[in-house]
Amino acid sequence: MPPTDSTPAPSGQVEPDAGDVLVDFNGERIPIRDVLKKTTYPPRRDPLPIPPQPSLQPHRCPVCDGRGSVPAGFYSPANTTGSANPEPCRSCGGQGVLWR
């Protein structure tokens, strides 16, 4: 039987002050402040480590042979305008190097 205002709290329990919120565990009235004091949380887990990536090595672009550009009309011969301006290499993005 839970204690009332006229019944003293059973031994080992603290009589709550006015305004305390009570939690009922198996018929026992326990002040919420006591429950919170006993609450434990699991230790914080660190994020999983990122596996090391294989180191990338520079390689000369086989399409432009490291120049970064290809002759005009290399990718679309039908669209040649007769200009001699080279186009940037699409394989290496005009850098002349691929990283693998």
N, C-alpha and C positions, 0 to 999 in steps of 0.2 A: 504494500500500500504506500503510495507516494506521500511524503510529508506535506502537511498543510501549514497554514500560518500558526496554528496553535500546537502543532506537533513538532518537536525538535528534530533536526536532521539526524539521520543515523550516524553512528560514529564513523569517522574517516571522511565525511562529506562536509563541505563548507556550505553554510546557509547562504544563498545568493542575496545580494543587495537588491534593492528595488531597481528595476529597469534591466537587470541582467537577463539575457536570453538563456533558456535552459534547453539542454539536449537530453532526450530520453533514450537510454541504452538499457534494454531488457528491464524496464520498470524503474531504473535509477535516474534520478534527476541530477544532472551534472552541469554546473555553470559553464557557459560557452568559453569563458576566459581560461578555465582549466583544460578544456579540450584543446584549445589553440596552443597552450603552452606545451602540451604533449605531442602535438602534431610534428612529425618529421617528414622531410621530403628526401627523395632519393638524390644521391650526389649528381651534380650536373655532368652530363656526358660531353666530352669534347667532340667536335665533328670528326668524321672519319678522315684519315689522312688521304691526300690525293696521291695516287701512285705516280712515281716518277715517269716522266715522258721520255722516250728515247730522244737523244739530242739530234737536232736537225743539222744536216750538212748542206752547204751550198753546192749546187751543181750547175754547170753551164747549160743554158737552155738549148736543147737539141733542135728546136725549130728555127730560131734566129741565129744560132751559133754564138750566143752571148752578146750580140750587137743590140738587142732590144727592139729592133725594127726589121720589117720584112719589105720586100719590094712592093710597089703599088700593084694591086690586083692579085696579090698572093692568096687571099681568102675568097675573093669573089671576082674571077676574071671577067664575068659578064658586065660588071659595073665599072670597068676601068674608064677613066675619063681622059686618058692619055697623059696624065700628069706623072712626073717622075718622082713625086714626093713619096717617101716610104711610109708605110703604115706601122703603128706600134704592134709589136708581137702580142697576140692574144694569149699565148701559153704562159708567158712570164709577166704579162702586164707591162711590157716595155722595160723591164728591169735587166733582162739578160741573164737572170739567175733564178733557178728553182730551188726551193728548200725541201729536202726529203730526208 
